[in-house]
Amino acid sequence: MTMSTELSRIELTGHGGDSPGRPGRPGTGYLRSEFVWLPAALIVGLAAWVGSSGYAGKPAESQTIRLAAAVVAPVPLRAAEPARVAFNPPTAAGEAIAPEEPAPVDALKISSQHWRRGGLGSKALVTFTLRNGNDYAVTDIAISCVFSRRDGSHLTDRVRLVRDTVNMRSRRTFDRLHVGFVNINASKANCSPVAARHA
């Protein structure tokens, strides 16, 4: 009975004042201010909880979007694959690939050769007979000569370009052709054609 009377007194009082004719009770204003702040604190806490739970849901949505993008990304690569078919050569019936024509030098052979020294022993002068087995004349013939010691160990290589022409299916002898300077210890030479051009 006493408690209900006290509560009714709190409600009937003005803005924090005491009831007329009664001495003021300490703590009545504090109790009233606690009732005012309690709903406000509940609203702020509820808003914080809703905001944090809504923010926590956003990464899951972004993860779903990223996974969907990762699944979709390879599609353009598969679409580009048929373009590689264009690089395959056509295989029409009756189509024949022409055989590669042999180089002019393939039918050139040296049938006989020997060499001697000239110019105080430093120049190599080579005499050789060149056979042309081609069905056409050849010119600009490159002759490579390998020089070695008496025991066969290699010393030096020399190349000489012959500007003369050798007719088709014929032979021609070149006498004392200067192929270059050689080591004084060279005693053997082996020459062969390495390049030629259609005349």
Buried (B, 14 or more C-beta within 10 A) or exposed (E): EEEEEEEEBBEEBEEEEBBEEEEEBEEBBEEBEEEEEEEEEEEEEEEEEEEEEEEEEEEEEEEEEEEEEEEEEEEEEEEEEEEEEEEEEEEEEEEEEEEEEEEBBEBBBBEEBEBEEEEEEEBBBBBBBBBBEBEEBBBBBBBBBBBBEEEEEEBBEBEBEBEEBBEEEEBBEBEEBEBBEBEEEBBEBEBBBEBBEEB
